[in-house]
Amino acid sequence: MKAHEVVMAWVTEQLRSGRLHIGDHLPGERALAETLQVSRSSLREALRVLEALGTIRTATGSGPRSGTVITAAPEQALALALNLQLATSQLEHHHVFEMRLLLERWAAEHSDPDHPELAQAGRLLDRMEEPALPVEEFLPLDAEFHVLLARAAGNPLISTLMDAMRTAIADHTLDRARALPDWEATSRRLRAEHRGILAALQAGDREAAVERMLAHIRGYYLETAR
């Protein structure tokens, strides 16, 4: 078993047993290396892998935020994997489109109209109404809006996948948006569609929300695919 697998197995067991929780600190490097019977250099390599996977966060200095802390950022590992797949052309634009249809349809069908994330989504749309908002600022807000809607469905795996996709395809999405002939007209349409989707979700009209969401995703895909 590789060093990072030894450390991951130990962390997993500690979490499962309740001896460790999200936010807890791992033992110091020397103590942990002795406990797991791995060299300190192997342990450091393992910790770098786990940090890339979003399992831990390391920080130097003193205070409660220093040291190695257990975190819960699975979207970080998923985004890294998706980025690598995109870079090697294993994933294409239409694959992302198809996955979004699946995830966001389900989220709209199961959304809670009283979920606080919907109110936050409304405030985010207000920020997107700012005049002359550049595409580089609009798109991250757009992606965050869709993640908030996914969270309102109450399934953390769905929202984690959405969040990972948002991170992984950010550069890809920006390149396609910059290639559009009239971004201002596109952004006006997107804002109006966002408002319509959110209104349906808050009214509890899931059927209308699904219809508007799918039309929104398909419309933008067809526009950027050209």
Disulfide bonds with the S-S distance in Angstrom:
none
